[in-house]
Every structure is written in structure tokens, then in C-alpha cells.
Amino acid sequence: MLDTSVVTSSAIEGVAMSASKSGKPAKKSKPQTNAESRKSADWQKRFNNVLRKIQVRSSQLTPEEIEADITRAVREVRRRA
């Protein structure tokens, strides 16, 4: 079975790093308003739901099937480029 905790941690780290082009931590911003905080909480909830769905689907596949799917997707993207 695939260890999805590793995939999830890597995915989250990748998202966090891609938020800043330079790879440096983002500068501190002004405090969020209540509306912004609610939007952020909603976004986090939706993001967590997507991660859970990915974990469930990937737990049903072998590592070989996942690797084959990734390889096919990379080839497809390269053909389109």
C-alpha cells in the first residue's frame, strides 16, 4: 500500500514553496479581516477534502500503477508542448 502521508507532506511543501517564486518565505502581510479569514478557512477545508480524495484513490492503486499513470501524464504534456 502507498504511504500517502509522505505524498501529502510533499504535496503541501511543494504548494508552500511554489507560493514564493524565489523560494524565500513570504513577507508578513496585514492581519486578515473576518471575511478574509472565512475565505481562508473555506479554502483550507476544500483543499483538505481534495487531499483526502487523492489519498483514498491512491490507496486503491499499487505504486506501479501510480508510476505508470504519472509517466503517461508526463508524456502527454510533453507531446502538447
C-alpha positions in Angstrom: 0.0 0.0 0.0 1.2 3.5 -0.8 2.3 5.7 2.1 0.0 8.7 1.4 1.3 10.6 4.4 4.6 11.1 2.5 2.8 12.1 -0.7 0.6 14.6 1.2 3.5 16.1 3.1 5.5 16.5 -0.1 2.5 18.0 -1.9 1.9 20.5 0.8 5.6 21.5 0.9 5.5 21.9 -2.9 2.5 24.2 -2.7 4.1 26.2 0.1 7.3 26.6 -1.9 5.6 27.5 -5.1 3.8 30.3 -3.4 7.0 32.3 -3.5 9.0 32.4 -6.8 12.3 33.0 -5.0 11.8 30.1 -2.6 12.1 32.5 0.3 9.4 32.8 2.9 6.6 35.2 2.0 6.7 38.6 3.7 4.4 39.2 6.5 1.1 40.7 5.4 -1.6 42.7 7.2 -3.9 40.9 9.5 -6.9 39.2 7.8 -10.4 40.6 8.2 -13.2 38.3 9.3 -14.3 37.8 5.7 -10.7 37.0 4.5 -10.4 34.6 7.4 -13.6 32.8 6.5 -12.4 32.6 2.9 -9.1 31.2 4.0 -10.8 28.6 6.3 -13.2 27.7 3.4 -10.2 27.3 1.0 -8.4 25.1 3.6 -11.4 22.9 4.1 -11.8 22.4 0.3 -8.1 21.7 0.0 -8.2 19.1 2.7 -11.2 17.5 1.1 -9.3 17.2 -2.2 -6.3 15.7 -0.4 -8.5 13.1 1.3 -10.0 12.1 -2.0 -6.5 11.7 -3.5 -5.4 9.6 -0.6 -8.4 7.3 -0.9 -7.9 6.9 -4.6 -4.2 6.3 -4.4 -4.6 3.8 -1.6 -6.5 1.6 -4.1 -3.6 1.6 -6.6 -0.3 -0.1 -6.5 2.9 2.0 -6.6 3.5 0.6 -10.1 0.1 1.8 -11.3 0.7 5.2 -9.9 4.1 5.5 -11.5 2.7 4.3 -14.9 -0.1 6.9 -14.6 2.5 9.7 -13.9 4.7 8.6 -16.7 1.7 8.7 -19.2 0.7 12.1 -18.0 4.3 13.5 -18.4 4.5 12.1 -21.9 1.1 13.6 -22.8 2.2 17.1 -21.5 5.5 16.9 -23.4 3.7 16.0 -26.6 1.4 19.0 -26.3 4.3 21.4 -25.5 
